[in-house]
Amino acid sequence: MSDTGYRPDIDGLRAVAIIPVVAYHYGLGMPGGFVGVDVFFVISGFLITGILLQDFERKRYSIARFYERRVRRIFPALFFLLAVTTIAAIVRLVPTELEDYGKSLLSTVTFLSNIFFMRGTAYFAQVAETKLLLHTWSLAVEEQFYVFFPLVLWVFMRYWQRLLPYVILTGLAISFWLAELAVEAWPRAAFYLLPTRGWELMCGALFSLRWISPTRSDIIRVGASVGGGVLLVTSVFCIDSTMPFPGLLALPPCLGAMLVIYAGQCGGGPFNRLLAMRLPVFIGLVSYSLYLWHWPIIVLARDAWANIPILGRLTLAAVAMVFAWFSWQVVERPFRNKNGIVPVRTLWSAAAAAGAILLVFGEGLVWQKGLPWRFPQEIVNIQVFKIPAHKDCFDRPPEAIAAGPLCRIGAPHVAATFMVWGDSHAFRLGLMLDDFAMRRGLSGYLVTGASCPPLLGVRTLVSACQRFNDAVIDQIEKRDVRTVFLDAVWAYYAEGRLSDELEGGMKLNWLEDEQSSEHSVAENRRVLRRSLMRTIRRLEHDGRQVIMVGPVPDVPYSVPEALMRALIRQRSLPQGPTLAEFYARERYVFASLKEVAQLTHAQILYPHHYLCASRCSVTDGTTPLYMDNNHLSNAGLERILPILNSIWWGTGSAPRAKIGRELP
């Protein structure tokens, strides 16, 4: 029932998987090279299932022996890599990065790194290029799969052998359905998690069961071999990171790998013979070590040199190959043999000891906050921000808003006449308004919620957002609030995500109202426009003044960390987007704000007038203007303070905005 014997074309297929991965990460002209991981999953499912079935047929099936083989295969090279990268991280990374590395080290050793990175890092985001252990997510997926799969296989082989192919097919179908369902709504979860990746491993498992009998037809055999090769090559060059992946787009590389495997079961074809040649086989043999080493090498190289030319990247790829050969020869091979340098009886204790040491190091890096004493205090202080006041003003539940009292800012013993309403950007604006209003003897309310735009009649990914906003508008109408500031990350709600998914979670933020008919970027924009008009007209109904705060430029990296790296490496300071790039990013938002200004009495303030010239500033000398990639720091808030000076506060407490410059 299982495949037995060594197949050199499978090692060659590993080469077809690893070469595109390295080429993609090194910028060597394979835009879809990341699909090599999907090919690895298919190969793994095929080989591991075949080994388990062979053990069962020979009546030597043992879960303990299976895990012993996994430990010998995975742990030595991985732990060797982790030891080296930990030393490199301590030498190179700034404190916040090193603390984050410590967390990723903990998750890697426990094979939970896919979950860790899902929570914080979009795979295709620019920030991912600084994560030394990002690539270990795929190892975590495999090991999570093999926690339960050997037991399931044993149960069905022993009691319901005929049902096994149907069980795997069912699991495959469910997993694929989840992947296709999640790829748009929960893209990070779809990319990183086992439930949406397991179908790829099960594709390989099916072919180990020979659920499709090998054929004697030369046409089918050659067609499967050539067709599989064409699918693999086409996937590497025609898929790219802008497309929704995995899901349907993961089918071509997986199907290509399955066809090549099937052709080999039928006697092989032209592509199989090509894969069985000496060079592809050798690359396939070292592919695991090459996968481990290639990513930290390019991450550390980018940290040392901002722009690496093509020749430099090719050289680094050759260096990665040397490291892979060394790791395969000196670490992998000796441990793979059960009679080698670590016999069975000491394997588990040695693995546990090595894992424990790495866990201690990881926990230490987290506990010590990334060892800040390695750098001068003035550099370390860059990542330390004043703790915002009024913490109770942010993200209070709707019931607390409805019941009151509301969070006050400004002068404490004066009647509140204005309100700042919005998301985390509005919270930062409120902190600036607090001191500003205090000096002028004014008082107001600060009511803000995480990822909740100040829009009436709109449902978002935050389940309580609509109830939160309903409670806010009720409080505005009950109280003598004459001026309302509306502030939010408008482009996030217009597009469903930030420009590089640095924040906002793993689920796209689809907006819905009573007229919504679909989930799409186009519908988000329509809902945003409708709800802006609805909200402003409701506020203006009783003569209130509405002041909308326009967008703050977002940047594709954490500004404080980038500034620290620049100062430590003695490089030029980080730069923000050009004004043209900012306008392009916010094009729809600006169009909506212009329409609002024309159809209502709302005034609009534009923070970018004080942040951008031909290029938008992200630092003021050695001071970051942002506390992350889109929220202004205290220094950034001070930079845009003139936006409030452009408002005249009359005796009737209603401010009027004087806008001196129009948008292009």
N, C-alpha and C positions, 0 to 999 in steps of 0.2 A: 504493500500500500504506500510505502514511503520511498523516496529517492535515496539510494545508497551510492557510495563512491564519490570520489573527488571530481568536481567539474571545474576545470580551469576557466571556462567562460563566465562562471559566476564571480570569480575573482576579477575577471576583466570587466564585468558589469559593475563591480564596486568602483573600478577606475572611472567608468562613465558617470558614476554618482559623485565621486569626490572632486574630479577635475572641474566640473561646472561650479561646484560650491566655492572652491578656492578662487576660480576666475571671477565669480560674482563679487565675492568679498574684497578681492584685490583690484577690482575695476578693470578687468582684462577683456571686456567685450562680450560677456554672456549675460544679458539682462535677466534671464530666467534661470540662472545657475542655482538659485536656492531650491529648485525642484529636485536637485540631487538628494536632498534629505528624504524626500518622498520615495525615491528609488531605494535608498538605504532601508527604509521601513519595509518595503516589499521584500527585499532580499533577506532581511532579518526574519520576517515572518516565515518565509520559505525554508530557510536553513534551520532555524530553531525547531520548527514543527517537525521537519524531517528527522532531526536528531532524536527528538522525543518519541516519534513513532517507531524509529528504528530500535530504540531502547525497549519500547513496549513489546515489539515483535520478538525480540531476543530475551524477553522475560527478565529484564534487568532495569526496569523503569524505577527511578528513584528521584523524588523531589529534592532530597538532600544533595545527590550527585549533580542534578541539574544546576542548583545554585552554586555548588562548588565550581562548576565549569564557568558560570557567569562571573563569579568572583575572580577567577584566574584570567578571564578574558577582559574584564572591564576595569577592575580596581587598580592593578599595578601601574599601568600607563596613566590612568586618570589621577591617581594620588601623586605620582611623580610630577605630572603637569601642575597640579594644585600647589605642590610645595614650591616649585619654581615661580609660578605666577604670584604666589603670596609674597615672596621676597621682592619680586619686581614691583608689586603693588605698593609695598611699604616704602620702597625707594622713590617711586614716581608719582603716586596719586596724592591729590590734595585731601585734606581731612574728610570733607563730606563724601568724596568719591571712595576713600579708603573705608569709611564706615559702611557705605553701601556695598563695597566689595566684601566686607566681612559678612554681611547678611547673605550675599549671593554664595559665598563659600559655605556657609551653614546649609543653605538650601541645596547646593550641589552635592555635598557629602551625603545628605539624606535623600537624594534623588527627588527633590521637590522644586528644582529650579525653574521648571516650566510654569509652575504656579506663581513663584516669586516674580519672574519677569513678566508674566501676564498682568500682574497687579500694577506694575510700574513702568514697563518699557514696551512700546510698540516696536516690533521687530524691524520695520522699515523706516523708523524715525531716525533722524540724524543723531539723537542722543544715544541710540543703541551702539553707535560706533565707539563709545568710550567704555562699554561694559565688557571686562576681560573674560567673564565666564558666560556670556550670553548664549554661546553655542551649546552649552551643556543642557539646554532645554530638551533637545532631542533624545539625549541619553535618559533623561528623567521619564520621558514618554515611554520609551522602550522598557525600562525597568518596572514602571508601574504596570505595563501590560503583562509582563512576565511574573508579576506577583500572583495573579490568579489564573492565567491561561494554562500553565502546566497542570494545575489541579482540575480544571474543567476538562482538559484533554484526557486526563487519566480516567475521570468518572465516565465519560461517554465512550471511551475505548473499551472500558471494562464491562459496562452494562448496556449501552445503547449505541453500539458502534455505527450502525447504519444511519443513525440520526445526526452524527457528527458534522457531515458536510452541510446539512440544512441548518444546524445550530450556528455554524460559522457564517453561513450565508445570511441568516437572519441578523446576527450581530453586525455583519458588514453593512447590510442595508440600513439598519437603524443608525449606525455611526455616520454613514454617508449622509443620511437625511439630516442628522443633527448638524453636520458640517455645512451643508448647503443652507440650512435654516439660519445658522449663526454667522455665516461669513459676512453678511451685510449688517445685521443688528448687533452682534457681539464679535467684532473682527479679531480682537486679541484672544478671546476665549477659543474661537474657531482655530486660530493658528497654533496655540500653545497646548491645548488640553487633550488628554487621552480620549475622551468620548468623541471628539471630532477628528481624531487622527488614527484611532484604532482600526478603522476600516482598511487603511493602507497595509498594516501588518497582517490583517486577516486575508487580504488579497494574496499575499505570499503563502499564508497557511493553506489556503484552498488548493494551490498548485502542488503543495507537498502531499496532499491527500489524493492527488491525481483525479480530481472531480471531473475533469475532462480527459478522457482516455487519450493517450498518444496515438497519433495517426501514422499510417504508412504512406500517405499521400505526399509526394515530393512537392507538389504545388502548395499545399497547406503549410508544410514544414518550412519551405523557403520563404513563403509569403509572411509567415509569422515572424521569422528571423529578420527579414528586411523591413517589414512593417513596424516591428518593435523598435528597430534602430532609427527609422525615420521619425517615429513619434517621440523618441527620446531627444534626438537632435532638434526637432522642431520645437519641442517644449522649451529647451534651453534658450533658443533665440527668439521665440515669438511671445512668450509669457514675460511679463515684467511686474515690478513691484507696485505699479499703480492699479493693477487689476485685482478684483476680489479673490483672495486665495487663503486657504484651500477651498474645497467645494468642487464644483464642476471642472474648474481649471486644473485641479490635481489629478483628474482622470487620465489625461494623455500621458504624463510620465509614468504613472502607475500601470496603465494598460501597456505601455511600451515595455516596461520591465517584465510584466506578466507574459507578454508574447515571446520575448527573448528566452525566458525560463521555459516556456512551453516548447519552443522550437528545440531547445536543448534536450528536453525529455523525448522528443521525437527523433533525435539523432543529430540535431544541429543544422545550422544553415550558414549563409555567408557572413552574417553579422556575428554569429557565435564563434566562427573560426577566427574572425578578426579579434574578438575579445580574448580568445585563448592564446594569442601570441604573447611572447615573453614580456614585453614592456607593459602592456595593460595588466597582465597577471601580477607583475611585480608591484605596480602602483596599487592594485587592489589589495595585495598582501599588507602594504603599509598604510592603507587608507584610514584605518581607525586612528593610528597615531598622527597621521597627517591632518585628519579632521580636528583632533585635539589641539595640535600645535599651530595650525595656520592662523586661527583667529586671534589668540593673544599676541602673536608676532605682528600682525598688521595693526592691531589696536595700539600697541606700544610704539610702533614705528610712526603712526599718525600723531601720537602724543609728542614725539621727538621732532618730527618734521611736518609742518603744516600742509604742504603740497608736495606729494611724492610723484615724481615724473614716471612715465611708463617703464623706463629702464630700471628705475629703482623698485617698482612694484614687481617686475619680473625677477629681479635679484632677490627680493624678499620671498617670492614664491619658491625660488631655488633653495634659499635658506630654510624655509619651512620643510622642504623635502629632505634636507640633510637632517634636521631635527627628527623628522618622522622616521627616517631610516635608523637613526641612533636609538630612538625609543623602541622601535620594533625589534631591533637586534639585541639590545642590552636589557630591556625591561620586559617587553611583551613575550618574546619567545621563551626565555628561561622560566617564566612563571606559568606558561601555558602547559608545560609538561608536569604531570602530577608527581613524577619522580625527580623533578628538578630541584632548584635551590630551596624551595619551600614545600615540604611534603604536606599531605592532607591534614595530618594531625596538628600542624602548627599554622596552617593557612588561615583559619578563622580567627585565631588569637592575634596573628600578625595584622590581618585586615582590620580587626576591631581596634587594635592599638593605633594603627596609622590613622584610621578614621577619627578616633578620639582626639588625637593630637591636632588634627586639622580643625575639628570642632572647637577645641580650646582656643586655637589661634583666631578662628572666625568670631567667637564670642568675645574674645579680648579686644579685637578691633572695633567691635560694636560698642562694648562697654567703655572703652577709652576714647570714643568719639573720633576715631580715625587718627589717633596719635598726633594731635595738633602741635605738640612741643617740637616737632621736627622742623618747623618753619618759624620765621620771625613773627612776633606778636601782631605787628601792623598788618601782615598778610592774613593771619588767622582771623583778625577782627572783621575782615571783609564778609565772612559768612555769619557774623553775629549781628542780629538786628534787634532794635528796640522792640520789646514785647508789646504788641498793640494793646491799648486800653480798651475798655468796654467789650471784653470778650463775650459778655452775655447779650450783646447786640447781634450776634451772628448765629443764624441757623436755629432759632428758637422754634419749637413746634407750633403749628397753627392754633392749637388750643390756648397756648400761652399768649399768643398775639391777640386772640379774641378776648381773653380774660383781662389782659393788661396787668400791670402798667407797661408802657412801652419804654424802650431804652432812650434816655435823654442825652443829647450832646449840646455843647454851648453853655451859656450862662445858666446856672442852676436855679435861680429864683426869679426867672422871667417866663412868661407864658410862651409855650412852644408854638411857633407859627409856620414851621417848615418841616419837611420830612425827606430823608434820603432813603430810597426804596430800590432794591435790586439784588444782585448776587454778590460774590466776593469782591468784585471791582467796586461796587457801591459801598461795601464795607470799608475799603481803603479810602475812598473819597470821603466817607463819613468821618474818618479819623482826621483828615485834613480840615474838614469843615468844623470839627469840634473846637479846635484852637482858634480858627478864623472867627467863628461866631462868638466865642467867649470874649475876644478882644473888642467886639462891637456890641456887646450886650444883647445878643440874640440867642434864641434857644430853639431846638428842634428835636425831631425823633430820628433814630437810625434803626431801620427795619430791613434786614437782609437775610437771604438764605442761600445755601450752597447750590450752585448750578440751577438756580431758579430765577428766570428772567421776570421782570416786573410787568407781566402781560396778563390781562384778564381773559378768562375763557380758554386758557391754553393748558393742555396736558403735556408733560415732559417726562424724561426718564426718572425724575424725582417724583415719587408717587404722591407726596404731600404738597407738591408745588401749587396746584390749583387751589387747594384749600387754604394754603398759606396766603396766596394773593387775595383770595376772597376775604380773609380775615383782615388783611391790610387795608383794602378799600373800605371795608366797614368802619375801621378805626379812623381813617381819613375823614369820612363823611360824618362821623360822630363828633370829631374834635374840630377845633378852629384852626385847621391846617390850610393855609392859604397858598403855599408854594410847595411843589413836589419835584424833587430831583429824581430822574430815572436813569439808572446807570447799570450796564451789564456788558458782558463780552459778546457784543451783538453778532460778530461774525461766527462765533461758536454756534449760536442758535440758527443763524441763517444757513450755515453749511452742515450742521450736525456734528461738527468736530473742530478742534483747533487745527492749525495748519499742519502740525506734525504729530498730533495725538499725544502730546506730552501730558496733557491733563484731560479730565472729563471722563475718566474711567474707560472700560472696555466696550461699553455699549454706545452706539451712535445715539445722539440726542435728537430723536425725531420729535417734532412739534405737531400737536393735533388740536383742532378746534371742531366746532360743530359742522363746519363745511368740508373738513378733510376727507379725502377719498383714497389716499395712498401714503406710503412712507417713501420719501425721496427728497433730495436736495431742493428740487424745484418746488415741492409742496411746502418744505420748511420755509422757503422764502415767501411764499404766498401767505402762509400762516403768520409769519413775522409781520408782514405789511398790514394784514387785516387787524391783527391784535394790537399793533401800535396805534392805529387809528381808533380802534375801539376803546383802548385804555385812556388815551389822551382826551377823547371827546367825553368820556365819563368823568374825568377829572375836571375838565373845563366847564362842565355843565353848570356848576355852582360858582363859576367865576374864579376858579383857582388858576394860578400860573404854573405851567409845566415847563421844566427845564430838563432837556435831554442832554446827557453827556456822551459825546461821540467816542469812537474806539481809540484805545491805546495800542500802539504797534506791538504785536507779539513777535518773538524771535525764536529760532529753532534750537535754542540751547539755554541752559541755566546761566544767567549772566554772572552771578557771584563766582561760581566755579570756573567759568571761562576767564574771568578777570584774575583770579588767583593763579590759574595755570600760566597766564601770560606774564604775570609779575615774577613767578618762580622761574619760568623758563627764559625770562628777559626777552620776551617777544613783544610785538606790537599789540596794543589793546584790542579787545574784540569789537567788532562793528555790527551795527544793526542793519535792517533792510534799507534799501534806498527808498526815497519818497515814492518813486514810480512803483516799486514792488509793493509798498504799503497800500497805495491807492488801488492797485490791481487786486490785492487780497481783500480789501474792504469795499470793492466796487458796488456790490449790491446793497451793502449797509449804507453807504453814502447816498445812493439813489433813493433809498427808503427815507433817510433823514431829510433829504431835500423835499420829497413829496410831503412829508409831515409838516415841514416848515411852511409850505405853500398852502396846505389845506386846513391848518389849525393855527392857533395863536402860540404854539409852543416855541420856546427859544432853544437853540442848540449851541452847546459849547464843544469846542474841538481841542482836546488835549494835545494832539499832535502838532498844533501850531507852536507849541513850546518845547517839543521834543525833536522835531524834524526840520532840517534844512533840505539840502539835496539828499542827505542820508539821515536816518533817525538815530539819535544818540541812545546808547545803552549804558554808558559810563560818563562820569564827570571826573576826569583825571583818574585817580585810583579809587573812586567811590562808585559802586554800582547804582544805577538808577532803577534797577529791578531787583526784587527779592527772589525771583525765579525766572521764568521765561515770558511771563505776561502780566504779573502784578508789580506795580511800582513800589519801590522801596521808599523809606522816609525821604531820602534825597530826591527821588523821582517825584514824589508828591510836592516837595518844595519847589522843584523845577516848574511844575504846572500851576503853582499858586497864583500867578497872575490871571489865570482863568477865572478866579473868584473876584479878583480886583476889577475885572471887566463888568461885574454885576453891580448895579446901583440899588442899594437897599433903601427904599423910601419909607416914609412915616407909616404908610399902610402895610408895611412888612412884605410887600410883594416885590421881588427883585426883577429887574429887566436886564437881559443880556445884551451887551453891545458887541456884536461880531464885526471885527475889522477886516477880515479876509474871507473871501468866498472860496469854495472848493473848485478845482478845475472842471 
